Every structure is written in structure tokens, then in C-alpha cells.
Amino acid sequence: MEELIDGGALNGKEKITELLNRRHKERELHIQAAKLERQKDAEGTEALQYFELSFEEKVKQIRNTLDGVAASDQKAQVFADCQNEIYDLQRYLSSSTFFLNEYRIKVCQNTINELGKLLDTLRNELLPKKKFGFKSKKIVKMISDKDAKDKEDGGQVAEKTGASAENHIKWTFSERAGELIELRPAAVNDQTITASKLKNCLVRIEGHPGSLQFAQLDNCVVVCGPTARSIFLDDCTGCKFVVACQQLRCHRSRDCDMYLNVTSRAIIEDCSGIRVAAYNYRYEHIEEDFRQSGLDLSCNNWHTLDDFNWLSTDKPSPNWSLLEGEQTIADWDSYLQRFQQQHSLASVNH
């Protein structure tokens, strides 16, 4: 105290007052910081509780649906709906990892995996075995027995009478190599196109098909007009896909380039080396095909993919990237001509 007032009584009082004010401000800051920390903890706890309730409720709904699927007259549709709900649950988990600890993420991921296995088991038990279809357990829409019986040597599939447009499978290709496969609008509009086990093939589709399903393609190029609904890719390697659709799902594929116009965010799983760019394929009457397909051209999420094998939100997935500048193909007519000459493709008439 003596040191504080050595400079005079007034000066000593000022120093004491300054010291007390500084301590008071420090105390207020400490109290405010503690309050903010408590609020942060409370918000984190509230978010965690909400997540757990929502997650468990969704899991319960899916389990209850699967428990009653045996009594349903629309088993295929129930399985498709459950598969989509499991995808939504996986996306919910991926978007919530920033406030979940590692243990909780692992528990939730195991639960989702168990639901997927349960769905696969029930689907194999309750649905007839397919003569043709995607082997990937994640494919939602499969080909019925009637469609498989209609297939003749991998050629044209007859249109089913009385069936809905969504279930029409107009073309099925399998076990082809070194072929140029061209489909025209009159043959594919609103139809489902399926193909498997193609190597060094060029598939060129004009018009607006209903949906596409491709499996086990090796070094193939697929260029297609706007697809009204979904595109499913499984076990493809070294391919290029130029497609427009509402929803795209890609499984177990490697080193593929995708030129996309997709309304919802494309989904990849168990994939690596996927590169994406904006859809840039053009042909005569493509504007009319887009109109007929019903795709919303103002909404294109080509540059954002959901990777179900990458839960981190603060780091980009190493499994996909954007095609940059010189890497992209601008002139598809020239590229397709070179690809056809390079592999000496035999033209197939349909």
C-alpha cells in the first residue's frame, strides 16, 4: 500500500481504483466465458439427445416395416422404400458427425449395416431369384422374372402389356465386347435400359429413358440423353458416363469419370477414383428431351457427391474429385469417333 501512495494520496487512490476495476472486468469476463461454455455444453447435449431420439425412431420404423414385409402384396416396393430410408439414415449420420464422438458414430454405423444385411436377407428369402440383375446388394430396382424370360440372346426385351411405364425394360445387354450400341428415342423413351458385363463398348442413347441400370462395365463410354428417374451403377471400372437424371447411385466402382446433370446429390459407396464434371453432351432435339423427361435444369448438383464411406465433414472425401480444365472433354463427337476407331468397334443394329 505504501508503494501505491508514494506518489501522493490522489495517485494512490487512482491506482487502487484501476486495479479493482481491472479485477472486476476480469471476473466478469470469466463469468461470461463460463456461462457461454455451459450454454455450449447444453446445446451440444440437446443436439445429441435429439439425434439419438430421431435416429432410434427411424431405425424402429425400418425394422417394423421389414418385420411386416412378408404379409405385403407389394414386397418389391416395400424393399425399395426401406432401402431409400436406410440411405437417408446414413446421410443423417454423416451430417451429424461433428457433434458425435467416435464410439457413437461406430455404434450407429453398425446399426445401419445390420439393417442393410436384414433387408438383403429378407429380400433373398421373399423375392424370386432373378435370371438377370445387379448383384450389388444396394441396387433398389431389380428386373422381374418375366423380364428375364423375355430376354433373347441379350437383345431386345418385349414390352410387357398391362405393366406400368416404370417397370418396362425395353433393352437388356449382357456380355458384350468391342461393340457400338446405339439406341434411338423411339425405342427408349420412358423405358428402363439395363446392361451388364460390357468391355470396350460405346453405348450411345438419345431420347429420354425412364431409368438406367449398368453393372460390371470395363473401359466403356456411356453417353445418354436426360433420364427421367434414376441411374444405378455397380462395379464399373475405367468408364466414362455422360448422364442427366434425378438421382444417381454408384457402388463399388473405380476410376470412372462422370459428366452429370443431377437434381439430387449423387451418392457413391465403396468407390474410389471418381471424377465429376458438368453434363455437356449435345445432340439434335436434346432440349425437347429435357422437357419431356421433366428434369429441372435450374437445379444441378453435379459438383457435390455424398460418399457413404467418408463421414468426416471437415475434410473432403479422397474417393472423388472434380475434373478440371484440360481434363474435361468438350467435343464428344470427336472423342467418340476416336474411341470407336481405337477399339475397332463393331456397330450393332437395333
N, C-alpha and C positions, 0 to 999 in steps of 0.2 A: 504494500500500500504506500509505503514511504516513497518508493521509486516512482509510483504513479503520480504523486503530488509534488515531487521535487520541482517540477516546472511551474508550480503555482496551483492554488486551490481550484481555480476555474479549469485549468488544463487537466488536472487530475480527474475532475468530475466528468469532463468530456471523454476522457479515455475509458473510464469505468462504464459510462453510458454506452459508448461504442462497443465495448467488449460484451456487455449484457445484450445489446441489440443483435450482435453477430451470433451469440449463442442461441438467442431466441429464434432467429431465422434458420439456423442450422437444425434446431429442434423441430420447427415447422416443416422444413424440407424432409426431415427423417420421417415425421408422422405421415406426410403426404405420400412419400415413397412406399411406406409400409401399407398405407391404405390402397394404393394402386396395385401393389403386389397381391393383397388379399382379394381385390376385385378381379385381377387376372386369374388367380387360382380358382375363384368362384366361377368365372366364365368358362375356364377350362374344364372344371368339374361338371358344369351344366352341359357343355357340349359333349363331353364323354358320356354322360348319362343319357342324353338324347340319342346319341349314336347307338349305344347299346340297346336301348328300347326299340329303336327303329330297325336295327339290324336283326335282332331276335324275332321281332314281329314278322318281318319279311321272310326269314328262314322258316318260321312256323307256318306261314301261308303256303310256301312252296311245298313243304313236307305234307301238309294236309291235302293239297291238290294231288300230289303224287300218290298219297295213300288211297285216294278215291278214283284213280285213273282206270282201274280195272273195270269199274262199273260204267264208264263213259262210253257213249256211242261214237265219240269223236276223239279217239285216243291220239291220233297223229297230231291233231290241232292242240290238244292239251299238252303234249310233249313239246311242241313248238313254242307255246306260250310260256311254259316253265323254263325252257332254255333261254328265252329272251329275258325272263325275270332273273335268272342266275347271272346273265351278262350285266343287267342293271345293278345287281347286288355287288358284283365285282367292281363296277365303276364307282359305286358309292364308297366302297372300302378304299379304293385308290385315291379318291378325292379327300379322304378323312385321315390319311396317314400322318399329316403334320401335327396332329394333337394326340395320336395314339403311340403307345410305347411298342417296342419291338415284339414283346411277348403277345400283346393283344392283337397285333397285326397277324402274327403267325397263327393264333387260335382262329381268328376269323377266316384266314385263307384256307386253313384245314377244313373248316365248316363248309366253305364254298366248294372245295374239292370233293368233299363227301357227298354234297348234293348232286354234283355232276356225275359222280360214279353211280349214285342211286338212280338218277334219271336214265343213264346208259343201261343199267341192269334191267330196269323195268321195260324200257323200250325194246331191248333184245328179247325179253320174255313175251311181251304182249303184242308186238307188231310182227307181221310176216317177214320172213327173210327176203331181202332184195336180191334180185339177179344182177342188178346194176345199181350203183350208187356210190356215194362218197364213203370211204372207210373212216374218215375222221369222226370222232365222237362228237365234235362240236357242230357239225352241219345240222341245221334245223329242218330244212325241207328235203325230203328224200323222194325217190322215184318208186311208184307203186308197182305191185306185181303185174298189173295189167299193162303198164307202160313197158316193162321189161319184156313181156311176151310179144308185144307189138314190134320190138326192135328186130330188124332183119339185117344181119351182117354189118352192124354198125351204121346202117343208112338211115333213111327217113322213118320216123315213127308216125303211125297213123293217128289222126286226131280223134280223141275219144268223144263219142256222142253223149250228150247229157252232162258232161263234166264242166266244171267252171273254168273260165279262162286262165285262172291262176295255176291250175293243175295240168293244163295242156303241155305236153312235152313234144314239141314238133320235131326236133332234131336231136339225135344222140350219136356221138362219135366216140370210138374207142380203139386203142391200139393202132394208131396211125403214125407214120414216119415220113418225113420229106414230102408233105403234101400242101398244096394251096387249097384251102377250103373257103369258098365264098358263098355267102347266103344273102339273098336279096330281100327287100322289105316285104313283098307279098307273102313270102314264106315264113317270116319270123315275127311279124308284128303281133305283140301281146302274147307271144308264145314263150315257153321255157326252153332254153338251149343248154344241153349238158355235154360234157366231153371229158374223157379220161385217157391217160396213158398216151399222150401225144409227144413226139420228139421231132425237133427241127421242122415244125409246121407253122404256117401262117394262116390264121383264122381271121377272115375279114367279113364283118357283119354290118349291113346297112339296114336302116329301119329303126323300130323301137320295140325290141323284145320285152317280154314281161319280166324274166329273170334269167340269170346265167349261173351255171354251176360247172366249175373246172377243177379237176383233180389230177395230180401226177403229170404235170406238163413240164417238159425239159427243153430248154432253149427254144421256146416258141414265142411268137408275137401274136397278140390278140388286139385287133382294133375294132371298135364297135360303136354304133350309134347309141343314143340315150336309152338306158334300160329303165323301165317304169318302176321296178321294185328293187329287188336285192341282187347282189352278186356275191357268190361264195367261192373262195379259192382255197385249195388244200394241197399241200405237198408239191408245190411248184418250185422249180429251180432255174435260175438264169433266164427268166422270161421278161417280156415287156407287155404291159396291159394298158390300153388306152380306152378308158371306160367312163361312163357317166351313169349315176344311179342315185337312189335314195339312200341305200345303206350298203356298205361293203365290209365283208369279214374275211380275213385271210389267216390261215392256220398253217403251221409247220412249213413255211416257205422260206427260201433263201435267195439272196442276190437277185431280187426282182425290181424292175423299175415300173412305177405306176403313174400314169398321167390321168388325174382324177378330176371329175366334177361330181362331188358327193354332197347330198343335202345334210345328212348327219355325219358326225365324225366317224371316219373309218376305224375299224377295230383289227388289231393284229394280235396274234398269240403264238408263242413258240416260233417266232420268226427272227431272222437276222439279215442284215444287208439290204433292207428295204429302202428304196429311194423314191421320192414322190415329187411330182411337178403338176402344174395345172393342165387340164384336158385341153388339147389343141388340135384335135383331129377335125378335118372338114371334108365334106362331100356335098354334092347337089341335094337340095331339099333337107339338109340337116336341121334347119330352123323349124320346118314343119314337123319333123320327127320329135324335136324337143317339145313342141306344143302338144303333140299327140300323147307323148309319154307322161305329161303332167309334171315334169320336174321344174322346180323353182330355180331359175337361172340366177336370181339375185342372192341365193344362199349357196355358197360353195366353200366347204371346209377341207379342201384338198391338202392344206398345209398343216393340219393338226390331226394326229393319229392317237388313238387310245391303245397303249401297249399293256396288255394284261399281265405281262411278265416284268413290268417295271413299275413299282409302287412309289418310288421317290417323286416328290413334287418340286424339289428344289434343284434337281439335275435332269437334263434331257435324257431320254432313253438312248442307249447305244445301239439299239436294234433298227433304227430308221433315221433317215436324214432327208434334207431337201436337195433336189437336183439343181445345180447352179449353172448359170450362163452357158458355157460351151458344152456342158454335159447333156443339155436337153436337145431333143430332136425337134427341129422346127418344120422341116419339109418331109412329111410322112410318105408322100408318093415316091420320092426318090429313095428314101430308106427302105421301103417295102420292095421296091424294084431290085435294089442291091441284095437284100436278104433272099429274095426269090432266086436270083442268079447264083449267089454264093452257095446255096444248098440245092440247086438244081431241082426246084420243087415241081412236082407233077400236079397239074391242075385237075381238080375233081369236079365234075358236073353234078349239080343237084337241081 
